[in-house]
Amino acid sequence: MKLLVIGGTGALGGHAAIHMAAQGHDVTVAGRNAPLALTPMAAMPFLQGDYVAGDFTPDRLAGFDWVIFAAGNDPRHVPQGGDFDAFLLKANHEAVPALFAACRDAGVNRAIQLGSFYPQAAPELLADNSYIRSRLAACEGARAQGRPGFDVISVNAPFMVGTVPGLPSAIFAPYMQWAEGHIPIEPYAPTGGTNFMSYRSLSQALEGALLRGEPGKAYLVGDETMSFRAYFQLFFDAACRSVQVEERDAELPLLPDVAIPQGRGNWIDYAPNAVEVALLGYRRNDIAAAVREIADQFGQVRA
């Protein structure tokens, strides 16, 4: 199939693009900026555009059979000094449904909206968190554009763990530097935990959704629920250091409290639906392997 991955120059979209190309699909990546030269995505056709600005019009989307949308905006993308809620309204409430309407008008057969797990896994957070409300609006607004002949499916993912060859990471490179002793922060983790999923498992789930997903369905995907202590211990183990990560009721600079919407000390604990895991065809128990890949790419000591 001829597939467009919007957000395919980044981490999750890039991994999905690489995976789908390996399955024999004709993959084009799209984003605000061209893919980095050292990444596999640099060898793929590139379509430049910003979905928030409405760049992906039906005429530019014509000819694609499938679309994966992996370019959602979060607090990191708000312009400095910008109105956070106004930005979310434009980017998630308005621009995402408009993009999927453009896909429909272009004759795309099937489109996947890659979203966040919070609205399904922790709906109690919706009342007090405008970002999570905006992710729900994107999920519902995208699927509302579905019609006979145009299937829209949401895949809602938890904390993601993984790497793309040649792509820097502002999250995982510092984790490895810390685990190897190059960042002077004591080895501790905040209390609480969440569900984690590897890039590889997510790419498999996205492929499964394109091939077998039920039109109009929102799939809550995930892999392992772990404490933050157990999660960070994997990085120290991959760094080959005999260090035991402690659990503290304290903010960790590498995982600030703002990045834990359920609140430090709390959990988002669920097991993905076994029937849906089988339908989408993604692997489980892959977090330790994903951390080892991160160590291979960003660490100075190989596990």
LINMOUR-V964961 format. One record per residue. N is the residue number from 1. RES is the residue in one small letter. SS is DSSP state (a for helix, b for strand, c for the rest). NEAR is the number of other C-alpha atoms within 10 Angstrom. Layout:
BEGIN
n=N res=RES ss=SS near=NEAR
n=N res=RES ss=SS near=NEAR
END
This chain:
BEGIN
n=1 res=m ss=c near=12
n=2 res=k ss=b near=14
n=3 res=l ss=b near=22
n=4 res=l ss=b near=26
n=5 res=v ss=b near=26
n=6 res=i ss=b near=29
n=7 res=g ss=c near=26
n=8 res=g ss=c near=29
n=9 res=t ss=c near=27
n=10 res=g ss=c near=26
n=11 res=a ss=a near=21
n=12 res=l ss=a near=23
n=13 res=g ss=a near=27
n=14 res=g ss=a near=29
n=15 res=h ss=a near=23
n=16 res=a ss=a near=29
n=17 res=a ss=a near=30
n=18 res=i ss=a near=21
n=19 res=h ss=a near=18
n=20 res=m ss=a near=20
n=21 res=a ss=a near=17
n=22 res=a ss=a near=11
n=23 res=q ss=c near=10
n=24 res=g ss=c near=10
n=25 res=h ss=c near=14
n=26 res=d ss=b near=17
n=27 res=v ss=b near=26
n=28 res=t ss=b near=21
n=29 res=v ss=b near=29
n=30 res=a ss=b near=30
n=31 res=g ss=b near=21
n=32 res=r ss=c near=15
n=33 res=n ss=c near=14
n=34 res=a ss=c near=18
n=35 res=p ss=c near=24
n=36 res=l ss=c near=15
n=37 res=a ss=c near=11
n=38 res=l ss=c near=11
n=39 res=t ss=c near=18
n=40 res=p ss=a near=18
n=41 res=m ss=a near=29
n=42 res=a ss=a near=15
n=43 res=a ss=a near=13
n=44 res=m ss=c near=18
n=45 res=p ss=b near=14
n=46 res=f ss=b near=21
n=47 res=l ss=b near=20
n=48 res=q ss=b near=15
n=49 res=g ss=c near=19
n=50 res=d ss=c near=17
n=51 res=y ss=a near=22
n=52 res=v ss=a near=19
n=53 res=a ss=a near=10
n=54 res=g ss=c near=13
n=55 res=d ss=c near=13
n=56 res=f ss=c near=22
n=57 res=t ss=c near=17
n=58 res=p ss=a near=18
n=59 res=d ss=a near=12
n=60 res=r ss=a near=14
n=61 res=l ss=a near=21
n=62 res=a ss=c near=16
n=63 res=g ss=c near=14
n=64 res=f ss=c near=20
n=65 res=d ss=c near=19
n=66 res=w ss=b near=23
n=67 res=v ss=b near=25
n=68 res=i ss=b near=26
n=69 res=f ss=b near=24
n=70 res=a ss=c near=23
n=71 res=a ss=c near=25
n=72 res=g ss=c near=20
n=73 res=n ss=c near=17
n=74 res=d ss=c near=16
n=75 res=p ss=a near=12
n=76 res=r ss=a near=7
n=77 res=h ss=a near=13
n=78 res=v ss=c near=16
n=79 res=p ss=c near=10
n=80 res=q ss=c near=8
n=81 res=g ss=c near=6
n=82 res=g ss=c near=10
n=83 res=d ss=c near=10
n=84 res=f ss=a near=16
n=85 res=d ss=a near=14
n=86 res=a ss=a near=11
n=87 res=f ss=a near=18
n=88 res=l ss=a near=25
n=89 res=l ss=a near=17
n=90 res=k ss=a near=14
n=91 res=a ss=a near=23
n=92 res=n ss=a near=25
n=93 res=h ss=a near=22
n=94 res=e ss=a near=17
n=95 res=a ss=a near=22
n=96 res=v ss=a near=27
n=97 res=p ss=a near=22
n=98 res=a ss=a near=21
n=99 res=l ss=a near=22
n=100 res=f ss=a near=28
n=101 res=a ss=a near=21
n=102 res=a ss=a near=21
n=103 res=c ss=a near=29
n=104 res=r ss=a near=24
n=105 res=d ss=a near=16
n=106 res=a ss=a near=18
n=107 res=g ss=c near=18
n=108 res=v ss=c near=24
n=109 res=n ss=c near=19
n=110 res=r ss=b near=25
n=111 res=a ss=b near=28
n=112 res=i ss=b near=28
n=113 res=q ss=b near=27
n=114 res=l ss=b near=24
n=115 res=g ss=b near=23
n=116 res=s ss=b near=22
n=117 res=f ss=c near=23
n=118 res=y ss=a near=23
n=119 res=p ss=a near=20
n=120 res=q ss=a near=15
n=121 res=a ss=a near=20
n=122 res=a ss=c near=16
n=123 res=p ss=a near=13
n=124 res=e ss=a near=12
n=125 res=l ss=a near=17
n=126 res=l ss=a near=17
n=127 res=a ss=a near=9
n=128 res=d ss=a near=10
n=129 res=n ss=c near=12
n=130 res=s ss=a near=15
n=131 res=y ss=a near=21
n=132 res=i ss=a near=22
n=133 res=r ss=a near=21
n=134 res=s ss=a near=23
n=135 res=r ss=a near=26
n=136 res=l ss=a near=23
n=137 res=a ss=a near=20
n=138 res=a ss=a near=28
n=139 res=c ss=a near=28
n=140 res=e ss=a near=20
n=141 res=g ss=a near=20
n=142 res=a ss=a near=28
n=143 res=r ss=a near=24
n=144 res=a ss=c near=15
n=145 res=q ss=c near=20
n=146 res=g ss=c near=21
n=147 res=r ss=b near=14
n=148 res=p ss=c near=8
n=149 res=g ss=c near=12
n=150 res=f ss=b near=21
n=151 res=d ss=b near=22
n=152 res=v ss=b near=30
n=153 res=i ss=b near=27
n=154 res=s ss=b near=28
n=155 res=v ss=b near=22
n=156 res=n ss=b near=23
n=157 res=a ss=b near=24
n=158 res=p ss=c near=23
n=159 res=f ss=b near=15
n=160 res=m ss=b near=20
n=161 res=v ss=b near=23
n=162 res=g ss=c near=24
n=163 res=t ss=c near=26
n=164 res=v ss=c near=23
n=165 res=p ss=c near=16
n=166 res=g ss=c near=13
n=167 res=l ss=c near=19
n=168 res=p ss=c near=16
n=169 res=s ss=c near=16
n=170 res=a ss=c near=8
n=171 res=i ss=c near=11
n=172 res=f ss=a near=21
n=173 res=a ss=a near=17
n=174 res=p ss=a near=16
n=175 res=y ss=a near=23
n=176 res=m ss=a near=26
n=177 res=q ss=a near=19
n=178 res=w ss=a near=20
n=179 res=a ss=a near=28
n=180 res=e ss=c near=20
n=181 res=g ss=c near=15
n=182 res=h ss=c near=11
n=183 res=i ss=c near=12
n=184 res=p ss=c near=9
n=185 res=i ss=c near=12
n=186 res=e ss=c near=12
n=187 res=p ss=c near=19
n=188 res=y ss=b near=19
n=189 res=a ss=b near=25
n=190 res=p ss=b near=23
n=191 res=t ss=c near=19
n=192 res=g ss=c near=21
n=193 res=g ss=b near=23
n=194 res=t ss=b near=19
n=195 res=n ss=b near=24
n=196 res=f ss=b near=24
n=197 res=m ss=b near=24
n=198 res=s ss=b near=28
n=199 res=y ss=a near=24
n=200 res=r ss=a near=25
n=201 res=s ss=a near=26
n=202 res=l ss=a near=29
n=203 res=s ss=a near=21
n=204 res=q ss=a near=19
n=205 res=a ss=a near=27
n=206 res=l ss=a near=27
n=207 res=e ss=a near=21
n=208 res=g ss=a near=18
n=209 res=a ss=a near=26
n=210 res=l ss=a near=22
n=211 res=l ss=a near=12
n=212 res=r ss=a near=12
n=213 res=g ss=c near=24
n=214 res=e ss=c near=15
n=215 res=p ss=c near=21
n=216 res=g ss=c near=19
n=217 res=k ss=c near=16
n=218 res=a ss=b near=22
n=219 res=y ss=b near=24
n=220 res=l ss=b near=23
n=221 res=v ss=c near=27
n=222 res=g ss=c near=29
n=223 res=d ss=c near=25
n=224 res=e ss=b near=20
n=225 res=t ss=b near=21
n=226 res=m ss=b near=18
n=227 res=s ss=b near=23
n=228 res=f ss=a near=23
n=229 res=r ss=a near=20
n=230 res=a ss=a near=16
n=231 res=y ss=a near=20
n=232 res=f ss=a near=22
n=233 res=q ss=a near=21
n=234 res=l ss=a near=20
n=235 res=f ss=a near=26
n=236 res=f ss=a near=25
n=237 res=d ss=a near=20
n=238 res=a ss=a near=23
n=239 res=a ss=c near=25
n=240 res=c ss=c near=14
n=241 res=r ss=c near=14
n=242 res=s ss=c near=8
n=243 res=v ss=c near=12
n=244 res=q ss=c near=14
n=245 res=v ss=c near=21
n=246 res=e ss=b near=16
n=247 res=e ss=b near=16
n=248 res=r ss=b near=16
n=249 res=d ss=c near=12
n=250 res=a ss=c near=14
n=251 res=e ss=c near=15
n=252 res=l ss=b near=16
n=253 res=p ss=c near=9
n=254 res=l ss=c near=14
n=255 res=l ss=b near=14
n=256 res=p ss=c near=12
n=257 res=d ss=a near=15
n=258 res=v ss=a near=10
n=259 res=a ss=a near=11
n=260 res=i ss=c near=17
n=261 res=p ss=c near=17
n=262 res=q ss=c near=19
n=263 res=g ss=c near=15
n=264 res=r ss=c near=21
n=265 res=g ss=c near=15
n=266 res=n ss=c near=15
n=267 res=w ss=b near=20
n=268 res=i ss=c near=21
n=269 res=d ss=c near=17
n=270 res=y ss=c near=16
n=271 res=a ss=c near=13
n=272 res=p ss=c near=17
n=273 res=n ss=c near=13
n=274 res=a ss=a near=9
n=275 res=v ss=a near=9
n=276 res=e ss=a near=17
n=277 res=v ss=a near=19
n=278 res=a ss=a near=12
n=279 res=l ss=a near=16
n=280 res=l ss=a near=23
n=281 res=g ss=c near=18
n=282 res=y ss=c near=21
n=283 res=r ss=c near=17
n=284 res=r ss=c near=15
n=285 res=n ss=c near=15
n=286 res=d ss=c near=19
n=287 res=i ss=a near=23
n=288 res=a ss=a near=18
n=289 res=a ss=a near=16
n=290 res=a ss=a near=21
n=291 res=v ss=a near=26
n=292 res=r ss=a near=20
n=293 res=e ss=a near=20
n=294 res=i ss=a near=24
n=295 res=a ss=a near=29
n=296 res=d ss=a near=17
n=297 res=q ss=a near=20
n=298 res=f ss=a near=19
n=299 res=g ss=c near=23
n=300 res=q ss=c near=12
n=301 res=v ss=c near=14
n=302 res=r ss=c near=14
n=303 res=a ss=c near=16
END
